[in-house]
C-alpha cells in the first residue's frame, strides 16, 4: 500500500537526482544511523552480484537524469556497475 502511494507521488513529481544501491534477496540488519537501533532491510551498500541491480528495470520511468551509485564496492567495481546500469537504463 505504501509503495503505491510513493509511486503515485513519483508520477506527479519529477525527481531531480537520486542514488541507487542494491536490493538483496536476504534481510540484513544494521544499526540505524540516528537511533542506533537495529533495523532490517533488503537494501544494501555492497554489491555481490550485478543482478542485485535488476530491480531498477521496474522503475526506469521514475529515474532522474542524474543518478549516483551508493555502494561501498571498489572504484573499479563501480565503473563496471555503471556500465551495467547504462545497459539497463538505455
C-alpha positions, 0 to 999 in steps of 0.5 A: 500500500505504501509503495503505491502511494510513493509511486503515485507521488513519483508520477506527479513529481519529477525527481531531480537526482537520486542514488541507487544501491542494491536490493538483496534477496536476504534481510540484513540488519544494521544499526540505524544511523540516528537511533542506533537501533537495529533495523532490517532491510533488503537494501544494501551498500555492497554489491555481490552480484550485478543482478542485485541491480535488476530491480531498477528495470521496474522503475526506469520511468521514475529515474532522474537524469542524474543518478549516483551509485551508493555502494561501498564496492571498489572504484573499479567495481563501480565503473563496471556497475555503471556500465551495467546500469547504462545497459539497463537504463538505455 
